[in-house]
Amino acid sequence: MARQKKAGNPFYVMLVAVGILFTISASCYFVVALRQSGRVEVSEAQTGFFFQLFDEHGTAVLAVELGLLAVATFAAIGTDEYWEKRARDANSLAASVDASADAPDEPPLS
């Protein structure tokens, strides 16, 4: 018997990748906001590219990532049935091929 193939939705991969990126960006944005509040003293040597980026464009970066998260979420949910049906069809095709290969050859009727 053939092993059952599990449905794989590529939008889940996108969702995880964008989610991780959003988490890192939100953390950087929080650190920038904390620095701007004046509660944390920071020397000029501790400011890098990402902190300057989030200082200037942090809200826009988070908004774009949030939009990508929304698109990936709706795409993953919306195409879930398609990917499951595709996997079911592939499994049924493989099962029918295995069944025909396992069937004994019958002699022709004369």
N, C-alpha and C positions, 0 to 999 in steps of 0.2 A: 504494500500500500504506500502511496506517495505521501510525503510529509505535507501537511496543510500549510499553505502560504498565508502569512498574516498580512492584513491590509496595511499599507504604508502610505501615509499622507505627507507629501513633501512640504506642505505648508506648516506642519508641526515643527520641522527643522528650522524653517524661517522664523516661526514664532519663538522658539527657544533662543535662537541667535539674537533676534531683536530684543527679546526680554532681558537677556544678559547685558547687552549693550545699553539698554535703557537704565538698568540698575546701576551700572558703572557711571553713566552720565548723571543720574540723579544724585549719586554720592558726591561726584565732583561739584555739582551745582550747590549742594548743601555745604560743602567745604568753602566754596567761594562766598556764599551768603554768610557763613560764620565768620570768615575773615573780614568781610565788609561791615559786619556789626561792630567791630572793634573789640570784641571780647577775647580775641586771639591775636597775639602780636606775631607778625610775620616779617622776616627780613626780606629784602629784595632778592637775595640768593635763593629763597625758597619758592619763588614764583616761577612757574614753567609755562610751556606752550599751552597745555590743557587748561591751566588756571586762567591764562589770558583769554583763551578761546571762550571759556564759560563765563568769564567776566563780561565779555562783549556780546556774545551770541548765545548764552546759556538757555534763555527762554525759547529761542527759535529752535535750537538743537533738540530740546526736550519735546517741543510741539511736533517737530517732524518725526521723531522717534515714536511718540504717542500715536501719531497718525499711521505709521507703519505697523505698530502693534494692533491697531484697530483693523487695518486691512488684512493682516495675517490672520487675526482671530476669525473674522468673518469668512475669509477664504478657506480656512481649515474646517470651520463648521459647515460651510456651504458645500464643500466638495467631499465631505466625509463619506456620504452615501455612495458617491461615484467610485471612490477608491475601494470601498468594501465590496461593491458589486463587481468591480474589475478583478479583485482577488478571488471572490467566489467563482466567477466564470473561469478563471485560470485553474482553480482547484478542481472544478467539475470536469474541465477538459482533461486535466492530468489524470483524474480518476477514471474517466472513460477510456483513455489510452491504456492505462494500467489494466483495466478490466478486459479490454479486447486482447491485450498481450497475454493475459493469464488464461484466457478461454482455450480449452483444448480444441485442436483442429479436428473437425468432423470429416469423415470421408464423404465424398460426393455421392449423392443418391443416383443409382443407375436404374 
